[in-house]
Amino acid sequence: MTCRLCLKEKELCLSHIVPEFLYRDLYDEIHRAIGVYGARPKDWEYLQKGIREFLLCHECEQFLNNTYEKFFDRL
């Protein structure tokens, strides 16, 4: 598949749409947050790793993590 950052054909990682550290305050004591996919409670589900999709190759995933995510996590 095509990496959305480098646009090369590579195997893609299951990338977080929102960085994992931004969910930190939403998690309960067993590391779950509620994902809301509709207005009714039956449309909700627990998330333990945030929302992810096959988006970036390993190299681009690491680049974003090392260049941006770690920096903003420290703030």
N, C-alpha and C positions, 0 to 999 in steps of 0.2 A: 504494500500500500504506500501511498505518498505521504511523507512527513509534511505537516502543515507549516513548518518553519523553514526547513532547508529545501523543501520541494523535491527531495530525492526519493526514489523507490527503495524503501527499507522496511524491515520488520518494525512495527510500531509497538510502543509501550502503552499500558493502560494508564493514561495521564490524568492527573487531577485537573478538573476544570477550574476550580478555585484551590489555591494552595492549601495543603493539609493543615498548616499551622493556624489558618484563619478559622478553622472549626473548633479550635481548642476550647473556647469558652462555651460552646454549644453542647459539648459532650457531657453525658452523665457519668456516674462513678464507674460504669463498666464500658466506657468509651463508645457510647452510642449517641447519635443525634437523630432528630426526627426529620425525615425528608418529606416535604409537602408537595404532592403532585396533583392536587385538586382541592376543592373546597370542603369535601366531606372527610371526616376522620378515617373512613375505610380506604381513602386514597393516599394515606400517609404510610410511610414505612421507616424502619430504623436504618440509619446509615452508620457504618463503622469506618469507612474509609473516604467519605465524601463522595461527590459526584465525579465519575471518571468516564473517559472514553478513549478509544484507540486514536491518538492524535499526533504524537511526536515520536521520533526515533530516539534511541537511547542517548546518542550524543547530544541532541538538542534538548532533551529532558535534563541531562546533567548540566548543560550550559545554563539553562534558565535557573535551575536550582542553585548552582554555585555562584552565578553572577547576580541574581536578583532575590530569589526566595530566602536564602540564608541571611542576606543583608537586612531585608525587611523584617524577618523573624526576630532579629536581634533588637530592632527598634521597639 
